[in-house]
């Protein structure tokens, strides 16, 4: 079973903010029947759930979401479907995810370095 931890600090709040952005910004796309809206809602709920549940795999999920966003930006840029406003917004999301990942990874490293005491 996945051990639960209490994430704190910048990584936690940036992850919650990005999850909220994924969900809230998908609403207009959902009204326009954009297929990416469902994907964005799924990613937002996944990120929110991982952070709220305190999963030890949260840094890995944040890293995977970061890589997915970089892939989406690259494919949009290659396909020519990229406006300057989308570029700035997506780059800010990627930067927020990278900062969150670095903070969560640092927290996970500190948790693993703590000596575990056994109680009888």
Protein Blocks (a to p, Z undefined) as FASTA:
>chain_A
ZZddddehjllmmmmmmmmmmmmmmmmmmmnopaklmmmmmmmmmmmmmmmnopaklmmm
mmmmmmmmmmmmmmmmmnopacfklmmmmmmmmmmmmmmmmmmmmmmmmmmmpccdddZZ
